[in-house]
Amino acid sequence: MSNTALALLPLALAYIMFTLGTGLKPSDFKVIVNHPKAFFIGLVNQVLFVPLVALAVVMLMSPPPVIAFGIMLISFCPGGVTSNMLTYYAKGNVALSVALTGVVSLLSVVTLPILITLAFNHFMQDQAGSISAVKIGVVMFLLTTLPVTLGMLARYKFTDFMVRRSSILNGLASVFFVLIVFAAIASNWSLVQSQIADIGLYLVVIILVLFAISIVISRVLRLSWFDTKTISIETSIQNSTTAITLAPIIMGTTASLPAIALPAAIYGVLMYIIAIPVIALIRNKS
């Protein structure tokens, strides 16, 4: 991967987060008041529960440290517009999905630096150098929080234009997503050939466990199926673009994407393969 292409990754992520912001409006956050229990469950699941499940799988299956850290990295990155789209197809509570995506994306400027630093110090302790939580926090603000906020402002100021052009904006964001996943796989092709079966197994287990447990928890806490479907998707779908973009920043790499980006790249493909059949099963359940 060329230095120029690697340098463009943050801009691609910033654009994707901007498009997320253009899909948000103040009324979307009323669901926090209207469905407080569902929102709180979804928030706790994304910030705490997803990393804990990933950590349990990593500790039980013992992948190489670089892969273990890569898996933890993707577990720290909450789903973006993809989870909103899948919630729509599942006939779930799209307003709840959008609110969760927006709030957790804004919170990531605080949660990701802390979680990434803890995971790096544990799994990558034999690696030379160290990482700065403050630096990651600044990067997260510039690449996620700021673009989302600017997107919301653009939606407020130029509502008609943003609504009319939403399909074009989202389509371009999808193209960037595919290119980023492809770049991460291509940069680590030899590792893909030797590790894809194992990495795929770790990720499949994590995604399926998250789907199953989030549904069980939601039903035990007496959420409707309308909200349960939403919580299960929000809990199980992560933002692989964020993880891939952060990987070279974390490792201080300027020549190519590091191996810690590989789990996120494989996840970017697997999440659809697993999510679509699950959604087909729960879509018409009410």
C-alpha angles and dihedrals in degrees: 000000000000123000090242093054091047091051090053093057094084090050090052091051091047089052092049091051090047089056088050088055093049088060093056127086131173093256090061089071094057086087088074088067096036096047105023096154094050091046093050092048091050092048094050091045093054099042100039113006099054094053091046092054091047090049092050092051092046093049093048098044098036103212119185111288095251091053092043090054091046090053091049090048093057090047089059094056112083119217121274131199090325092072090049091052094047091048089055091053090047090055089240133144100293092180090057091047092051092047092049092047092049097046097043091046089055091046091052090082085072104028100047099054091051096045095042092051092050093048094045093051091050104041102026100041091124092056119101116251131014140247132243120230089201092054092049090048091054091047091050091051092050096043102037118009096042096045092046090050092047090048091053090048091050090050090051096046099038102026099154094046094047093047092049093047097040094105091053093046093048092044091055090047089054090052090052090049093053092047092050093050091047091049092052092050094045092049091056100033097137090051090047090056093051101036108028095099093051095041090046090052093051092050096044090053091050095048095046093046090050092050093048099043095043090053091048093048092048092050094045088053088050100246117161119254086248089064096031092061089050095049092048092053095043090049096047102040118077133185105254091177091065092048093049093048093049094048098081091041091054093046095040091237122158102168105055143350111281124236092256087074092061099082089052091050093050090044090055088065100035095052090067094044090055101032098053096060091043091051090049088056097048100031099094096033112109 
